[in-house]
Amino acid sequence: MPKANNAVASRARRKRVLKKAKGFWGSRGNVLTVVKHAVDKAEQYAYRDRRAKKRNFRALWIMRINAAARLNGTTYSRLVNAMAQKSIEIDRKALAEIAVKDPEAFTTIVKAVIE
């Protein structure tokens, strides 16, 4: 009995991997064995960095809040602590946005929190 190759499925499998490697440099974009490794590594980085992005943005928001707080005579840690004690719940993303876009409103918040 002849061996069945199922060329349609194997070609589709190869095309799917090669499509993910579109734009990769050199043999990383067109040699199947190299492409498999490159795509696997790229997917690992993508998975890791989706989580790292959240950490990076939180760090950016904290830096912006700290810079704006120091312009108003306090620090980030004192401001956040005072907000927690007064039960003012503005998340860091919104607070950073206010600090950048509307410094007067941020100053009002700081004055309301730290008396």
GUDODO-752411 format. One record per residue: residue in one letter; x negated, y, z negated of N, C-alpha, C in turn; chain. Coordinates in steps of 0.001 Angstrom, whole numbers. Each point is the difference from the previous one (the first is absolute). Layout:
REM GUDODO-752411
{residuo = A	nxx = X	nyy = Y	nzz = Z	caxx = X	cayy = Y	cazz = Z	cxx = X	cyy = Y	czz = Z	cadena = A} .
...
REM end
This chain:
REM GUDODO-752411
{residuo = M	nxx = -851	nyy = -1194	nzz = 0	caxx = 851	cayy = 1194	cazz = 0	cxx = -886	cyy = 1244	czz = 0	cadena = A} .
{residuo = P	nxx = 277	nyy = 978	nzz = 866	caxx = -844	cayy = 1196	cazz = 78	cxx = 157	cyy = 887	czz = -1234	cadena = A} .
{residuo = K	nxx = -1068	nyy = 746	nzz = -273	caxx = -3	cayy = 904	cazz = -1162	cxx = 774	cyy = 1279	czz = 335	cadena = A} .
{residuo = A	nxx = 863	nyy = 411	nzz = -891	caxx = 766	cayy = 1236	cazz = 204	cxx = -751	cyy = 1158	czz = -647	cadena = A} .
{residuo = N	nxx = -309	nyy = 1019	nzz = 773	caxx = -795	cayy = 1124	cazz = -512	cxx = 838	cyy = 1129	czz = -589	cadena = A} .
{residuo = N	nxx = 1208	nyy = 144	nzz = 504	caxx = 856	cayy = 1117	cazz = -386	cxx = -729	cyy = 1329	czz = 231	cadena = A} .
{residuo = A	nxx = -368	nyy = 204	nzz = 1244	caxx = -781	cayy = 1186	cazz = 376	cxx = 732	cyy = 1298	czz = -310	cadena = A} .
{residuo = V	nxx = 1317	nyy = -15	nzz = 73	caxx = 771	cayy = 1217	cazz = -243	cxx = -213	cyy = 491	czz = -1431	cadena = A} .
{residuo = A	nxx = 101	nyy = -905	nzz = -955	caxx = -138	cayy = 386	cazz = -1410	cxx = -1426	cyy = 415	czz = -326	cadena = A} .
{residuo = S	nxx = -999	nyy = -754	nzz = 538	caxx = -1387	cayy = 346	cazz = -328	cxx = -396	cyy = 1327	czz = 636	cadena = A} .
{residuo = R	nxx = 482	nyy = 271	nzz = 1208	caxx = -288	cayy = 1289	cazz = 634	cxx = 661	cyy = 1137	czz = -781	cadena = A} .
{residuo = A	nxx = 1213	nyy = -226	nzz = -473	caxx = 699	cayy = 1027	cazz = -789	cxx = -749	cyy = 281	czz = -1293	cadena = A} .
{residuo = R	nxx = -540	nyy = -1066	nzz = -611	caxx = -770	cayy = 157	cazz = -1226	cxx = -1241	cyy = 864	czz = 250	cadena = A} .
{residuo = R	nxx = -705	nyy = -309	nzz = 1086	caxx = -1198	cayy = 768	cazz = 355	cxx = 352	cyy = 1459	czz = 304	cadena = A} .
{residuo = K	nxx = 1059	nyy = 185	nzz = 764	caxx = 405	cayy = 1371	cazz = 363	cxx = 359	cyy = 811	czz = -1238	cadena = A} .
{residuo = R	nxx = 664	nyy = -659	nzz = -955	caxx = 407	cayy = 698	cazz = -1232	cxx = -1223	cyy = 494	czz = -772	cadena = A} .
{residuo = V	nxx = -1029	nyy = -821	nzz = -88	caxx = -1219	cayy = 385	cazz = -715	cxx = -749	cyy = 1081	czz = 778	cadena = A} .
{residuo = L	nxx = -102	nyy = -175	nzz = 1324	caxx = -714	cayy = 975	cazz = 823	cxx = 703	cyy = 1359	czz = -8	cadena = A} .
{residuo = K	nxx = 1316	nyy = -9	nzz = -63	caxx = 741	cayy = 1259	cazz = -32	cxx = -302	cyy = 782	czz = -1278	cadena = A} .
{residuo = K	nxx = -172	nyy = -720	nzz = -1113	caxx = -338	cayy = 663	cazz = -1264	cxx = -1376	cyy = 638	czz = 53	cadena = A} .
{residuo = A	nxx = -886	nyy = -536	nzz = 885	caxx = -1379	cayy = 498	cazz = 91	cxx = -155	cyy = 1063	czz = 1091	cadena = A} .
{residuo = K	nxx = 1105	nyy = 516	nzz = 507	caxx = -75	cayy = 1008	cazz = 1046	cxx = -754	cyy = 1223	czz = -520	cadena = A} .
{residuo = G	nxx = -990	nyy = 443	nzz = 766	caxx = -779	cayy = 1160	cazz = -402	cxx = -1238	cyy = -330	czz = -809	cadena = A} .
{residuo = F	nxx = -182	nyy = -1259	nzz = -379	caxx = -1205	cayy = -388	cazz = -731	cxx = -1188	cyy = 86	czz = 947	cadena = A} .
{residuo = W	nxx = -1178	nyy = 243	nzz = -547	caxx = -1192	cayy = 248	cazz = 803	cxx = -653	cyy = -1314	czz = 442	cadena = A} .
{residuo = G	nxx = -413	nyy = -33	nzz = 1252	caxx = -787	cayy = -1114	cazz = 527	cxx = 724	cyy = -1328	czz = -51	cadena = A} .
{residuo = S	nxx = -736	nyy = -1038	nzz = -374	caxx = 573	cayy = -1346	cazz = -7	cxx = 1030	cyy = -177	czz = -1112	cadena = A} .
{residuo = R	nxx = 39	nyy = 934	nzz = -937	caxx = 1016	cayy = -73	cazz = -1052	cxx = 1402	cyy = 221	czz = 568	cadena = A} .
{residuo = G	nxx = 89	nyy = 454	nzz = 1243	caxx = 1296	cayy = 249	cazz = 611	cxx = 392	cyy = -979	czz = 1075	cadena = A} .
{residuo = N	nxx = -947	nyy = -885	nzz = 447	caxx = 372	cayy = -878	cazz = 1106	cxx = -503	cyy = -1436	czz = -77	cadena = A} .
{residuo = V	nxx = -855	nyy = -356	nzz = -948	caxx = -454	cayy = -1386	cazz = -157	cxx = 802	cyy = -622	czz = -1141	cadena = A} .
{residuo = L	nxx = 775	nyy = -1014	nzz = 331	caxx = 1005	cayy = -504	cazz = -933	cxx = -553	cyy = -369	czz = -1370	cadena = A} .
{residuo = T	nxx = -1125	nyy = -723	nzz = -54	caxx = -510	cayy = -421	cazz = -1306	cxx = -447	cyy = 1201	czz = -828	cadena = A} .
{residuo = V	nxx = -591	nyy = 995	nzz = 656	caxx = -436	cayy = 1208	cazz = -704	cxx = 1215	cyy = 835	czz = -396	cadena = A} .
{residuo = V	nxx = 973	nyy = 59	nzz = 898	caxx = 1228	cayy = 770	cazz = -257	cxx = 723	cyy = -528	czz = -1232	cadena = A} .
{residuo = K	nxx = 68	nyy = -1315	nzz = -150	caxx = 696	cayy = -593	cazz = -1154	cxx = -603	cyy = 504	czz = -1307	cadena = A} .
{residuo = H	nxx = -1329	nyy = -11	nzz = -79	caxx = -670	cayy = 469	cazz = -1219	cxx = 222	cyy = 1493	czz = -209	cadena = A} .
{residuo = A	nxx = -92	nyy = 769	nzz = 1087	caxx = 156	cayy = 1451	cazz = -98	cxx = 1419	cyy = 365	czz = -443	cadena = A} .
{residuo = V	nxx = 989	nyy = -689	nzz = 557	caxx = 1398	cayy = 277	cazz = -348	cxx = 279	cyy = -409	czz = -1442	cadena = A} .
{residuo = D	nxx = -525	nyy = -1150	nzz = -431	caxx = 179	cayy = -437	cazz = -1384	cxx = -551	cyy = 1047	czz = -959	cadena = A} .
{residuo = K	nxx = -1213	nyy = 488	nzz = 290	caxx = -632	cayy = 992	cazz = -877	cxx = 787	cyy = 1305	czz = 27	cadena = A} .
{residuo = A	nxx = 468	nyy = 400	nzz = 1171	caxx = 780	cayy = 1232	cazz = 120	cxx = 1283	cyy = -90	czz = -820	cadena = A} .
{residuo = E	nxx = 633	nyy = -1171	nzz = 15	caxx = 1228	cayy = -166	cazz = -777	cxx = -282	cyy = -1	czz = -1493	cadena = A} .
{residuo = Q	nxx = -1157	nyy = -530	nzz = -406	caxx = -387	cayy = 63	cazz = -1417	cxx = -184	cyy = 1452	czz = -440	cadena = A} .
{residuo = Y	nxx = -691	nyy = 782	nzz = 833	caxx = -215	cayy = 1411	cazz = -319	cxx = 1335	cyy = 754	czz = -60	cadena = A} .
{residuo = A	nxx = 890	nyy = -310	nzz = 946	caxx = 1294	cayy = 677	cazz = 42	cxx = 797	cyy = -293	czz = -1269	cadena = A} .
{residuo = Y	nxx = -1	nyy = -1253	nzz = -435	caxx = 724	cayy = -399	cazz = -1213	cxx = -574	cyy = 718	czz = -1217	cadena = A} .
{residuo = R	nxx = -1345	nyy = -26	nzz = -113	caxx = -672	cayy = 639	cazz = -1141	cxx = 251	cyy = 1499	czz = -12	cadena = A} .
{residuo = D	nxx = -104	nyy = 628	nzz = 1170	caxx = 56	cayy = 1453	cazz = 46	cxx = 1408	cyy = 561	czz = -113	cadena = A} .
{residuo = R	nxx = 1018	nyy = -827	nzz = 233	caxx = 1365	cayy = 470	cazz = -279	cxx = 160	cyy = 273	czz = -1492	cadena = A} .
{residuo = R	nxx = -698	nyy = -787	nzz = -817	caxx = 45	cayy = 221	cazz = -1447	cxx = -955	cyy = 1115	czz = -422	cadena = A} .
{residuo = A	nxx = -1170	nyy = 34	nzz = 630	caxx = -996	cayy = 1030	cazz = -329	cxx = 522	cyy = 1386	czz = 336	cadena = A} .
{residuo = K	nxx = 813	nyy = 110	nzz = 1046	caxx = 553	cayy = 1286	cazz = 406	cxx = 832	cyy = 615	czz = -1124	cadena = A} .
{residuo = K	nxx = 741	nyy = -824	nzz = -701	caxx = 825	cayy = 485	cazz = -1110	cxx = -882	cyy = 562	czz = -1113	cadena = A} .
{residuo = R	nxx = -1118	nyy = -690	nzz = -295	caxx = -931	cayy = 498	cazz = -1013	cxx = -638	cyy = 1307	czz = 435	cadena = A} .
{residuo = N	nxx = -371	nyy = 77	nzz = 1287	caxx = -650	cayy = 1206	cazz = 512	cxx = 920	cyy = 1209	czz = -74	cadena = A} .
{residuo = F	nxx = 1275	nyy = -194	nzz = 345	caxx = 935	cayy = 1116	cazz = -49	cxx = 243	cyy = 452	czz = -1437	cadena = A} .
{residuo = R	nxx = 121	nyy = -945	nzz = -919	caxx = 187	cayy = 377	cazz = -1400	cxx = -1196	cyy = 807	czz = -498	cadena = A} .
{residuo = A	nxx = -1210	nyy = -417	nzz = 360	caxx = -1207	cayy = 740	cazz = -387	cxx = 7	cyy = 1397	czz = 602	cadena = A} .
{residuo = L	nxx = 437	nyy = 128	nzz = 1255	caxx = 80	cayy = 1310	cazz = 651	cxx = 995	cyy = 902	czz = -718	cadena = A} .
{residuo = W	nxx = 1180	nyy = -550	nzz = -354	caxx = 1002	cayy = 801	cazz = -702	cxx = -542	cyy = 485	czz = -1336	cadena = A} .
{residuo = I	nxx = -693	nyy = -874	nzz = -717	caxx = -556	cayy = 367	cazz = -1302	cxx = -1033	cyy = 1104	czz = 161	cadena = A} .
{residuo = M	nxx = -851	nyy = -98	nzz = 1028	caxx = -995	cayy = 1054	cazz = 248	cxx = 658	cyy = 1341	czz = 270	cadena = A} .
{residuo = R	nxx = 1053	nyy = -7	nzz = 810	caxx = 702	cayy = 1248	cazz = 335	cxx = 677	cyy = 597	czz = -1226	cadena = A} .
{residuo = I	nxx = 635	nyy = -851	nzz = -800	caxx = 662	cayy = 488	cazz = -1216	cxx = -1033	cyy = 564	czz = -959	cadena = A} .
{residuo = N	nxx = -1127	nyy = -675	nzz = -147	caxx = -1054	cayy = 447	cazz = -908	cxx = -550	cyy = 1355	czz = 443	cadena = A} .
{residuo = A	nxx = -237	nyy = 153	nzz = 1305	caxx = -523	cayy = 1275	cazz = 507	cxx = 980	cyy = 1133	czz = -272	cadena = A} .
{residuo = A	nxx = 1279	nyy = -247	nzz = 255	caxx = 1011	cayy = 1030	cazz = -235	cxx = 171	cyy = 271	czz = -1488	cadena = A} .
{residuo = A	nxx = -86	nyy = -1043	nzz = -820	caxx = 146	cayy = 178	cazz = -1448	cxx = -1144	cyy = 843	czz = -551	cadena = A} .
{residuo = R	nxx = -1210	nyy = -232	nzz = 498	caxx = -1154	cayy = 769	cazz = -472	cxx = 116	cyy = 1471	czz = 385	cadena = A} .
{residuo = L	nxx = 638	nyy = 281	nzz = 1132	caxx = 249	cayy = 1400	cazz = 368	cxx = 979	cyy = 657	czz = -976	cadena = A} .
{residuo = N	nxx = 797	nyy = -819	nzz = -672	caxx = 968	cayy = 501	cazz = -972	cxx = -469	cyy = -182	czz = -1445	cadena = A} .
{residuo = G	nxx = -1283	nyy = -249	nzz = -187	caxx = -571	cayy = -25	cazz = -1346	cxx = 206	cyy = -1277	czz = -795	cadena = A} .
{residuo = T	nxx = 258	nyy = -1107	nzz = 655	caxx = 141	cayy = -1273	cazz = -701	cxx = -670	cyy = -1091	czz = 844	cadena = A} .
{residuo = T	nxx = 127	nyy = -1246	nzz = -429	caxx = -553	cayy = -1102	cazz = 770	cxx = 1118	cyy = -961	czz = 363	cadena = A} .
{residuo = Y	nxx = -320	nyy = -926	nzz = 897	caxx = 980	cayy = -988	cazz = 438	cxx = 511	cyy = -821	czz = -1183	cadena = A} .
{residuo = S	nxx = -926	nyy = -487	nzz = -829	caxx = 404	cayy = -900	cazz = -1084	cxx = 888	cyy = 721	czz = -1013	cadena = A} .
{residuo = R	nxx = -346	nyy = 1243	nzz = -319	caxx = 841	cayy = 768	cazz = -942	cxx = 1374	cyy = 279	czz = 588	cadena = A} .
{residuo = L	nxx = 30	nyy = 313	nzz = 1290	caxx = 1271	cayy = 295	cazz = 667	cxx = 906	cyy = -1230	czz = 16	cadena = A} .
{residuo = V	nxx = -552	nyy = -1148	nzz = 396	caxx = 801	cayy = -1226	cazz = 84	cxx = 465	cyy = -434	czz = -1387	cadena = A} .
{residuo = N	nxx = -874	nyy = 142	nzz = -1000	caxx = 374	cayy = -343	cazz = -1368	cxx = 1132	cyy = 898	czz = -497	cadena = A} .
{residuo = A	nxx = -105	nyy = 1295	nzz = 252	caxx = 1051	cayy = 941	cazz = -428	cxx = 1311	cyy = -299	czz = 717	cadena = A} .
{residuo = M	nxx = -82	nyy = -360	nzz = 1286	caxx = 1223	cayy = -341	cazz = 741	cxx = 652	cyy = -1252	czz = -576	cadena = A} .
{residuo = A	nxx = -799	nyy = -967	nzz = -394	caxx = 539	cayy = -1228	cazz = -590	cxx = 666	cyy = 296	czz = -1343	cadena = A} .
{residuo = Q	nxx = -612	nyy = 862	nzz = -796	caxx = 573	cayy = 342	cazz = -1306	cxx = 1308	cyy = 772	czz = 137	cadena = A} .
{residuo = K	nxx = 101	nyy = 835	nzz = 1042	caxx = 1236	cayy = 774	cazz = 210	cxx = 1010	cyy = -754	czz = 863	cadena = A} .
{residuo = S	nxx = -314	nyy = -1237	nzz = 347	caxx = 875	cayy = -855	cazz = 828	cxx = 320	cyy = 632	czz = 1355	cadena = A} .
{residuo = I	nxx = -993	nyy = 668	nzz = 584	caxx = 146	cayy = 527	cazz = 1358	cxx = -587	cyy = -1033	czz = 937	cadena = A} .
{residuo = E	nxx = 842	nyy = -572	nzz = 847	caxx = -429	cayy = -1082	cazz = 864	cxx = -63	cyy = 470	czz = 1450	cadena = A} .
{residuo = I	nxx = -1139	nyy = 557	nzz = 374	caxx = -281	cayy = 327	cazz = 1396	cxx = -1160	cyy = -902	czz = 402	cadena = A} .
{residuo = D	nxx = 198	nyy = -792	nzz = 1040	caxx = -1082	cayy = -919	cazz = 373	cxx = -1176	cyy = 760	czz = 607	cadena = A} .
{residuo = R	nxx = -1140	nyy = -679	nzz = 38	caxx = -1244	cayy = 646	cazz = 410	cxx = 51	cyy = 474	czz = 1443	cadena = A} .
{residuo = K	nxx = 677	nyy = -751	nzz = 853	caxx = 101	cayy = 385	cazz = 1406	cxx = 731	cyy = 1333	czz = 130	cadena = A} .
{residuo = A	nxx = 1125	nyy = 126	nzz = -671	caxx = 784	cayy = 1236	cazz = 73	cxx = -743	cyy = 1157	czz = -660	cadena = A} .
{residuo = L	nxx = -644	nyy = -276	nzz = -1128	caxx = -745	cayy = 1042	cazz = -711	cxx = -1164	cyy = 507	czz = 844	cadena = A} .
{residuo = A	nxx = -695	nyy = -895	nzz = 678	caxx = -1108	cayy = 394	cazz = 880	cxx = 514	cyy = 824	czz = 1176	cadena = A} .
{residuo = E	nxx = 1151	nyy = -378	nzz = 527	caxx = 601	cayy = 738	cazz = 1118	cxx = 364	cyy = 1413	czz = -438	cadena = A} .
{residuo = I	nxx = 565	nyy = 121	nzz = -1185	caxx = 339	cayy = 1324	cazz = -539	cxx = -1269	cyy = 820	czz = -207	cadena = A} .
{residuo = A	nxx = -1040	nyy = -635	nzz = -529	caxx = -1258	cayy = 696	cazz = -271	cxx = -610	cyy = 571	czz = 1278	cadena = A} .
{residuo = V	nxx = 118	nyy = -732	nzz = 1100	caxx = -599	cayy = 442	cazz = 1257	cxx = 893	cyy = 1007	czz = 724	cadena = A} .
{residuo = K	nxx = 1299	nyy = -301	nzz = 106	caxx = 901	cayy = 808	cazz = 821	cxx = 547	cyy = 1236	czz = -722	cadena = A} .
{residuo = D	nxx = 191	nyy = -115	nzz = -1318	caxx = 643	cayy = 1099	cazz = -734	cxx = -698	cyy = 214	czz = -1336	cadena = A} .
{residuo = P	nxx = -1155	nyy = 677	nzz = -5	caxx = -767	cayy = 184	cazz = -1232	cxx = 764	cyy = 752	czz = -1101	cadena = A} .
{residuo = E	nxx = 901	nyy = 925	nzz = 405	caxx = 772	cayy = 732	cazz = -1008	cxx = 915	cyy = -940	czz = -775	cadena = A} .
{residuo = A	nxx = 641	nyy = -924	nzz = 709	caxx = 873	cayy = -977	cazz = -662	cxx = -813	cyy = -905	czz = -915	cadena = A} .
{residuo = F	nxx = -1211	nyy = -372	nzz = 429	caxx = -862	cayy = -834	cazz = -835	cxx = -377	cyy = 747	czz = -1274	cadena = A} .
{residuo = T	nxx = -304	nyy = 1293	nzz = 144	caxx = -328	cayy = 820	cazz = -1174	cxx = 1182	cyy = 56	czz = -957	cadena = A} .
{residuo = T	nxx = 1202	nyy = 114	nzz = 539	caxx = 1210	cayy = 4	cazz = -828	cxx = 139	cyy = -1313	czz = -761	cadena = A} .
{residuo = I	nxx = -265	nyy = -1106	nzz = 679	caxx = 70	cayy = -1322	cazz = -655	cxx = -1018	cyy = -89	czz = -1123	cadena = A} .
{residuo = V	nxx = -1232	nyy = 459	nzz = 262	caxx = -1047	cayy = -64	cazz = -1009	cxx = 386	cyy = 835	czz = -1220	cadena = A} .
{residuo = K	nxx = 524	nyy = 1198	nzz = 240	caxx = 398	cayy = 875	cazz = -1112	cxx = 1140	cyy = -596	czz = -800	cadena = A} .
{residuo = A	nxx = 925	nyy = -656	nzz = 699	caxx = 1143	cayy = -622	cazz = -687	cxx = -460	cyy = -1183	czz = -855	cadena = A} .
{residuo = V	nxx = -985	nyy = -707	nzz = 471	caxx = -458	cayy = -1200	cazz = -708	cxx = -941	cyy = 362	czz = -1149	cadena = A} .
{residuo = I	nxx = -962	nyy = 862	nzz = 279	caxx = -1008	cayy = 360	cazz = -996	cxx = 322	cyy = 1392	czz = -518	cadena = A} .
{residuo = E	nxx = 447	nyy = 44	nzz = -1228	caxx = 393	cayy = 1285	cazz = -606	cxx = -916	cyy = 400	czz = -1124	cadena = A} .
REM end
